[in-house]
């Protein structure tokens, strides 16, 4: 495993570089957000979409330029909720499934991606 490209060298403190908008969370230059009821994406400010998660479990990797949430303005965190070890953005949830696995899921019941 790699040890570079991580945020562990930064101190804990006030949330800096984190903002919200309609059904997205922006962390630095990246946005995690629901594009529509069937698609969730991770996109970059420069126009590239890193990954698209579809409600039926399909993954569409980038780089690509469709399915970004950068067409929306920043503002209030609408369409975003927090629960027991998960963040819900629209109909998608990102969270800790069991203490060992992080998942991206859809309200329709599909587990789209599992990380361990």
C-alpha positions in Angstrom: 0.0 0.0 0.0 1.0 3.6 -0.6 1.8 6.1 2.2 1.7 9.3 0.1 -1.5 11.0 -1.0 -3.2 11.2 2.4 -4.4 13.9 4.7 -2.9 12.5 7.9 -0.2 15.3 8.0 -2.9 17.9 8.6 -4.1 18.8 12.1 -7.6 18.4 13.3 -9.4 21.7 13.8 -12.1 23.8 12.2 -13.4 22.4 9.0 -11.5 24.2 6.2 -12.1 23.7 2.5 -15.4 21.8 3.1 -18.6 23.3 1.7 -22.0 22.2 0.7 -24.8 22.7 -1.8 -27.9 20.9 -3.1 -27.1 17.2 -2.8 -23.3 17.6 -2.7 -20.4 17.9 -0.3 -17.3 19.6 -1.6 -13.9 18.7 -0.1 -11.2 20.9 -1.5 -11.7 20.8 -5.3 -13.7 17.5 -5.2 -17.4 17.1 -5.0 -19.3 14.0 -3.9 -22.9 14.3 -4.9 -26.1 12.9 -6.3 -26.4 14.0 -9.9 -30.0 12.7 -10.2 -32.1 9.9 -8.6 -30.0 7.2 -10.4 -26.5 8.6 -10.4 -23.9 9.7 -7.8 -20.5 11.0 -8.7 -17.1 12.2 -7.5 -16.0 15.1 -9.6 -13.2 17.6 -9.8 -13.4 21.4 -10.2 -11.4 21.2 -13.4 -14.2 19.4 -15.1 -13.2 15.7 -14.8 -15.5 13.1 -13.2 -13.5 10.5 -11.3 -16.3 7.9 -10.8 -20.0 7.5 -11.4 -22.0 5.2 -9.2 -25.4 4.1 -10.7 -28.4 3.0 -8.6 -28.4 -0.5 -10.2 -24.8 -1.2 -9.0 -23.0 -0.2 -12.1 -19.7 1.7 -11.8 -18.6 4.0 -14.6 -15.0 5.1 -14.0 -13.5 8.3 -15.3 -11.9 10.3 -16.4 -14.9 11.7 -18.2 -16.8 15.0 -18.2 -20.5 14.1 -17.8 -22.4 13.6 -14.5 -20.7 16.4 -12.5 -22.3 18.4 -9.8 -20.2 21.5 -10.6 -23.2 23.0 -12.4 -24.7 23.8 -9.0 -23.9 26.7 -6.7 -22.6 26.2 -3.2 -24.9 27.0 -0.3 -26.9 25.3 2.3 -26.4 21.5 2.8 -29.8 20.6 1.4 -30.6 17.0 0.5 -27.9 15.9 2.9 -28.4 14.0 6.1 -26.2 12.2 8.7 -26.9 9.1 10.6 -25.2 6.2 12.5 -21.9 6.0 10.6 -23.3 7.2 7.3 -23.8 10.3 5.2 -26.9 10.4 3.0 -26.8 12.5 -0.1 -30.1 12.4 -1.9 -30.9 8.7 -2.4 -27.3 7.5 -1.8 -25.5 6.6 1.4 -21.8 6.5 2.0 -20.8 4.9 5.3 -19.3 2.3 7.5 -21.3 -0.9 7.0 -19.9 -3.1 9.7 -16.7 -1.7 11.2 -14.6 -3.3 8.4 -16.2 -2.1 5.2 -17.1 1.3 3.8 -19.9 1.2 1.2 -21.8 3.3 -1.3 -25.4 2.2 -1.4 -28.7 3.4 -3.0 -32.2 3.6 -1.3 -33.4 1.0 -3.8 -31.3 -1.6 -2.0 -28.3 -1.9 -4.1 -24.8 -1.9 -2.7 -22.8 -0.2 -5.4 -19.3 -0.3 -4.0 -17.6 -1.9 -1.1 -14.2 -0.7 0.3 -12.2 -2.6 2.9 
